[in-house]
Amino acid sequence: MSIKLPVVGSVTWTDLTVPDATTLSAFYSAVTGWKSVSLDMGGYNDFCMNAPKSGKTVAGVCHARGFNADLPPQWLIYITVGDLNASLRQCRKLGGKVLRKTRSLGEGRYNVIQDPAGAVAALFEPKRPTAKPRK
């Protein structure tokens, strides 16, 4: 069985970080039909926004706390890259900014950048599956 990795160059994830994620998750539920599901962040809840029919999580609405405290209140896309370190070097070389330290997730690692025009996006490198030893 093979694990399907996100395609390099695709938008892998989208989330919104705002001061009041509770109110905004309710807003987007009413406007889009998404179902809001609480996600414990250790002392507060962020929200997974799930498609109404499939129940699949399609986006996140997050509080501007902790690691997200300084993110602007905008939808942030996560673009899949093949080599995060190489992409961050290219970002700096071409006049962009790396806005924070790289953060690891269970699914991979990411960093938030700002392009030369001022737009913000995240670059995401998925974790490669490790081969299982043969018996």
Helices and strands as residue ranges (DSSP letters): E 11-18, H 21-32, E 35-40, E 45-50, E 57-63, G 66-68, E 75-80, H 84-93, E 97-98, E 103-105, E 108-114, E 120-126
